Amino acid sequence: MSEVELLPLAGKVPQLHVESVEDDAIRNIEEFREQLATWGFMALEVPGIGDRVTELYGAFDAALASTSPSLYEFAVDRVPQASAGGNHGFFRPGSEVPRLANGVADPKEFLHVSGAMLDNHPAGSAALLEAFPALAEQSRFIFELGIRVAASLGDVVREILPGQAPELGLSRHSSILRVIHYQDSQRREILAHEHSGIQMLGVQFPASEGGLQYILNDGTWVEPIIWGTDVLLCNIGRMLSEASGRRVRPSTHRVHRSPMAMSERRWSSVVFVHPDHSGEQWTITEEEQVRMLGEPWGAFVNKGLRELGLSD
């Protein structure tokens, strides 16, 4: 692999404070527009978020080590489950085999916490969180912040679209926090192959190590420096790219082994923010008109999952 340039961001991107995310996003709208035009993703700092994410990773690590209760009591077999409010739970190592990996599972185990799960919908879905209260507390904080950041920066994207772009209709119950634990004793070069997300927007929180790389609008691969910082990245998902009439492209990224890694273990977290899956898909045409497509967003999700080999 050719050398990938590091992209320092701390102290160079807008600050959004927990207590004023929405107002701070509006004040920095022009800078976010420039980021999107240049990079194809948006970056911001949330003071103190690095410490909160470290607490989340610690809570997940403690849950992984627990035997009574055990996370394996809550393990699910499919990614995702096609159940009401589903796509939550603990996913064992080897659960996910990406389409570019030649049948080889990524070296990771992960947790999905959906908004439905946080609200115990359907009844009983919050059992894992009730069993691990420290994990529940940290997951809720990160999930809710991710939703607020995505909603605020989603408005930035809508403002650059022509015509009267509809509200994105972001839904807590359809959205997911994914917390990933990579354990790579074989020191593989690729931990996660090149991909873009299905969702409207994704909010990437600081990982414990480097290795997360993005392709810019000019085709250059870079590694934004977010590990050990308070920097978040906001990704454009395929839903939003299609809705925009491909006026914005999906934020394409990958995870490679960092040459600076201090451990074979790596922790990361991202909030995938979706619209209500029962809402109708739309797109902005070349004539700058909004066209409703007559199918729900859930159909878009299912199609994307089939393409990734994650659904029948």
Phi, psi and omega in degrees: 000134178292157182296136181255129183288137175283143181239094178293137183233332183300130181079000183240359183236162183300147174264130172242120182270148184306320184281353185213037183307311187295312180294320180295324178296317180298319181295335184249023188299323182293322179292321177295322177299318180294319177301314183296320180291328185266314187262324187090007171211171180240151182226145182206165174245138172240103184307129178090352186290332179300319179293320180294322178292322176299322176295322176298314181296322177296320179293322177292319179299317179296322178293322178297326182278346184288141175249341179214093003281169177247140176301332183294341174294339184247010182292145177240160191261339186238150177238104354265176173275141180267064180234160182300123183070008189277183193087051175216161180124188180259134182246122185294163171305138180084007183291331189240124177243103183290159187295337183264005190261010178054041176081006182259125182291146172296145182280072186206160166231155186205164180241135171248123175242108179270161174299326177297318179298316179299330179265008180056048179235120358288168183306133181098346184289342180272009185302319180299315181293324177294329180284334182231078188297325179295319177296321179298315182299312181290322179297317181298316181299311182294318179300310184295322177294318178301319178298316181294318179296315181297318180297319181291316181280338171299324176294329175298314181296316180300326182290337180267355179275147179286161177071200181254082181296133180296163169302147181287340176064039184296140188236127176299314186295329181274350185266159190219135164267125175249123176247122189245136172244108173272137173225103192244079180290339180271358178054054176293148177290316184256118175267327174213126183289164178305131182196167168228154186278157178285328194297175171294304183220149174233138179247111183268123179265163182300132175275171180279342179221168176283189176117345179280123186233145182234150172261127181281173180298335180270005177092000180276135173273134177225162174242100176298133180275101177240342179294139180071018182232185172252025185270134172247151174244141177246114183268147169272126178266172184294328176304310184290325177298314180293319180298327181283000188070029181062028174284337168239144183261155175297142179284108184269132185212173180203167176234118176249158177296127180282132177294344180262006185300135180265351185210156173281353178261139180221135180244139175212165180207145180211144173255117176269117187253120185245157166284172171301124185293347176271351179288154184278135176295150176215163175211158176259122187282173175299333178276008177065035175248149177276125178244123176279142191256355173077007177231149179283161177297333177301326178293323177297316180299312182298320178297315179297321179293323176297319180296329178275355181078022183254004182209153178288000000 
